[in-house]
Amino acid sequence: MDLENIKASVVTNVYHINAEKNVPLHKHPKNDEIFYCIKGEGFGVLENGEVQLTVGKAFIVPAGVMHALRTDSNLYVTSFLVPVIE
Protein backbone atom coordinates (compact mmCIF):
# COMPACT_ATOMS: atom_id res chain seq x y z
CA MET A 1 0.00 0.00 0.00
CA ASP A 2 1.46 3.34 -1.08
CA LEU A 3 0.47 5.74 1.72
CA GLU A 4 1.92 8.78 -0.05
CA ASN A 5 -0.24 8.07 -3.12
CA ILE A 6 -3.32 7.66 -0.93
CA LYS A 7 -2.52 10.87 0.94
CA ALA A 8 -2.14 12.76 -2.34
CA SER A 9 -5.49 11.48 -3.65
CA VAL A 10 -7.61 12.70 -0.70
CA VAL A 11 -9.62 15.74 -1.84
CA THR A 12 -10.82 18.39 0.62
CA ASN A 13 -13.40 21.10 0.02
CA VAL A 14 -15.43 23.62 2.01
CA TYR A 15 -19.00 24.26 0.85
CA HIS A 16 -21.59 26.89 1.72
CA ILE A 17 -25.07 25.64 0.91
CA ASN A 18 -27.96 28.11 1.25
CA ALA A 19 -31.71 27.59 0.98
CA GLU A 20 -31.75 28.57 -2.72
CA LYS A 21 -28.96 26.19 -3.74
CA ASN A 22 -30.03 22.87 -5.23
CA VAL A 23 -27.41 20.15 -4.80
CA PRO A 24 -28.53 17.26 -7.02
CA LEU A 25 -28.24 13.64 -5.96
CA HIS A 26 -24.93 12.26 -7.19
CA LYS A 27 -22.38 9.57 -6.34
CA HIS A 28 -18.65 8.95 -6.32
CA PRO A 29 -17.96 5.40 -7.57
CA LYS A 30 -14.43 5.09 -6.15
CA ASN A 31 -14.49 7.44 -3.15
CA ASP A 32 -16.19 7.60 0.22
CA GLU A 33 -17.25 11.14 1.14
CA ILE A 34 -17.27 12.58 4.63
CA PHE A 35 -19.09 15.82 5.38
CA TYR A 36 -18.38 17.65 8.66
CA CYS A 37 -20.67 20.55 9.62
CA ILE A 38 -18.67 23.62 10.66
CA LYS A 39 -21.51 26.19 10.83
CA GLY A 40 -25.27 26.30 10.46
CA GLU A 41 -27.54 23.33 10.00
CA GLY A 42 -29.10 21.25 7.28
CA PHE A 43 -29.42 17.70 6.03
CA GLY A 44 -27.38 15.06 4.31
CA VAL A 45 -29.76 13.54 1.79
CA LEU A 46 -29.81 9.89 0.73
CA GLU A 47 -32.22 8.14 -1.62
CA ASN A 48 -34.12 6.66 1.32
CA GLY A 49 -33.91 9.44 3.92
CA GLU A 50 -32.02 12.29 5.49
CA VAL A 51 -29.42 12.76 8.21
CA GLN A 52 -29.57 15.97 10.27
CA LEU A 53 -26.38 18.02 10.22
CA THR A 54 -25.55 20.48 12.99
CA VAL A 55 -22.22 21.93 14.10
CA GLY A 56 -19.81 19.12 14.96
CA LYS A 57 -21.85 16.37 13.28
CA ALA A 58 -20.62 14.24 10.39
CA PHE A 59 -22.39 12.59 7.44
CA ILE A 60 -20.50 9.68 5.89
CA VAL A 61 -21.40 8.45 2.41
CA PRO A 62 -19.91 5.17 1.15
CA ALA A 63 -18.62 5.00 -2.42
CA GLY A 64 -21.37 4.46 -4.99
CA VAL A 65 -24.23 5.78 -2.79
CA MET A 66 -26.43 8.58 -4.16
CA HIS A 67 -26.35 11.66 -1.90
CA ALA A 68 -26.81 15.43 -1.70
CA LEU A 69 -27.02 18.26 0.83
CA ARG A 70 -29.87 20.64 1.61
CA THR A 71 -30.76 23.34 4.10
CA ASP A 72 -33.60 25.73 4.89
CA SER A 73 -31.11 28.43 5.94
CA ASN A 74 -27.30 28.16 5.71
CA LEU A 75 -25.05 25.13 5.96
CA TYR A 76 -21.25 25.16 5.93
CA VAL A 77 -19.46 21.82 5.62
CA THR A 78 -15.97 20.54 5.08
CA SER A 79 -15.92 17.62 2.65
CA PHE A 80 -13.32 14.89 2.34
CA LEU A 81 -13.26 12.52 -0.64
CA VAL A 82 -11.31 9.45 0.42
CA PRO A 83 -10.33 6.76 -2.09
CA VAL A 84 -11.58 3.25 -1.43
CA ILE A 85 -8.62 0.89 -1.04
CA GLU A 86 -9.26 -2.61 -2.31
C-alpha positions in Angstrom: 0.0 0.0 0.0 1.5 3.3 -1.1 0.5 5.7 1.7 1.9 8.8 -0.1 -0.2 8.1 -3.1 -3.3 7.7 -0.9 -2.5 10.9 0.9 -2.1 12.8 -2.3 -5.5 11.5 -3.7 -7.6 12.7 -0.7 -9.6 15.7 -1.8 -10.8 18.4 0.6 -13.4 21.1 0.0 -15.4 23.6 2.0 -19.0 24.3 0.9 -21.6 26.9 1.7 -25.1 25.6 0.9 -28.0 28.1 1.3 -31.7 27.6 1.0 -31.8 28.6 -2.7 -29.0 26.2 -3.7 -30.0 22.9 -5.2 -27.4 20.2 -4.8 -28.5 17.3 -7.0 -28.2 13.6 -6.0 -24.9 12.3 -7.2 -22.4 9.6 -6.3 -18.6 9.0 -6.3 -18.0 5.4 -7.6 -14.4 5.1 -6.1 -14.5 7.4 -3.1 -16.2 7.6 0.2 -17.3 11.1 1.1 -17.3 12.6 4.6 -19.1 15.8 5.4 -18.4 17.6 8.7 -20.7 20.5 9.6 -18.7 23.6 10.7 -21.5 26.2 10.8 -25.3 26.3 10.5 -27.5 23.3 10.0 -29.1 21.2 7.3 -29.4 17.7 6.0 -27.4 15.1 4.3 -29.8 13.5 1.8 -29.8 9.9 0.7 -32.2 8.1 -1.6 -34.1 6.7 1.3 -33.9 9.4 3.9 -32.0 12.3 5.5 -29.4 12.8 8.2 -29.6 16.0 10.3 -26.4 18.0 10.2 -25.6 20.5 13.0 -22.2 21.9 14.1 -19.8 19.1 15.0 -21.9 16.4 13.3 -20.6 14.2 10.4 -22.4 12.6 7.4 -20.5 9.7 5.9 -21.4 8.4 2.4 -19.9 5.2 1.2 -18.6 5.0 -2.4 -21.4 4.5 -5.0 -24.2 5.8 -2.8 -26.4 8.6 -4.2 -26.3 11.7 -1.9 -26.8 15.4 -1.7 -27.0 18.3 0.8 -29.9 20.6 1.6 -30.8 23.3 4.1 -33.6 25.7 4.9 -31.1 28.4 5.9 -27.3 28.2 5.7 -25.0 25.1 6.0 -21.2 25.2 5.9 -19.5 21.8 5.6 -16.0 20.5 5.1 -15.9 17.6 2.7 -13.3 14.9 2.3 -13.3 12.5 -0.6 -11.3 9.4 0.4 -10.3 6.8 -2.1 -11.6 3.2 -1.4 -8.6 0.9 -1.0 -9.3 -2.6 -2.3 
